[in-house]
Amino acid sequence: MRLCINIDHIATLRNARGGIEPDPFAAAMICEHAGADGIVVHLREDRRHIKDHDVRKLRETITTKLDLEMGASDEIVAIALDIVPNLITLVPEKRQELTTEGGLDVVAQKDKLMNVIAQFHKKKIPVSLFVDPVMSQIEASKEIGADMIELHTGEYAEATGEKELQQLLKEIASAARYGKQLGLEVNAGHGLNYLNVSAVAAIPQIDEMSIGHSIISRAAFVGLERAVKEMIALMK
Ligand code: PXP
């Protein structure tokens, strides 16, 4: 089980003052030092946190892997093809949303996404699709050539009642099994925190998790290195 850390909110904090600190590059170094298996950044169309130069600098400096999360717009695809991250994670992106609000509708956009995946494959960049734990979306992801799926855990993370929580966890586990059966690598992410991560980490078919907000929030109180180490301990 690998942990990739989304450091977008280091850039959010930096941009609040328009200066250079805290530096996402420095955050990435600390995460790697603390045991993270990869660094995730989302280059949004509105550049509200991570900027183009951050992605370029991270590409040159990180020693684990760079997972570039992005919408499938022509502009961002062109930048990603130029930077060549280790992994692309395609997500739906809406301008007004506070954060990614759900999985991609792969079924409805097969042709468009297949074309984008093919462009990345030409450069030997693997592609992950962020999808809800729904069989038809997983099947469509396989059909159009995705290497990996990232199961959206946001609904599980927001569930309040125990029954609902168990039901959503079951859906994530079945989706993970199905993804594996189809030969996809299976990641999970969104809304995972120190309280809800263990149950997801216990699903054997999940290879990797992508976690941001909770780790960066905890880092404000205990420091980034400790926040990362605590998360890794819980996952294990
Ligand atoms: N995975 C994807 C595809 C995301 O869009 C995000 C949020 O940027 C995350 C994981 C991390 O979510 P969180 O910040 O809630 O841990």
Residues whose N, C-alpha, C, O or C-beta is under 5 A from the ligand:
A	BS01	PXP	N6 H42 V91 T100 F130 G189 H190 G191 L192 S210 I211 G212 H213 S214
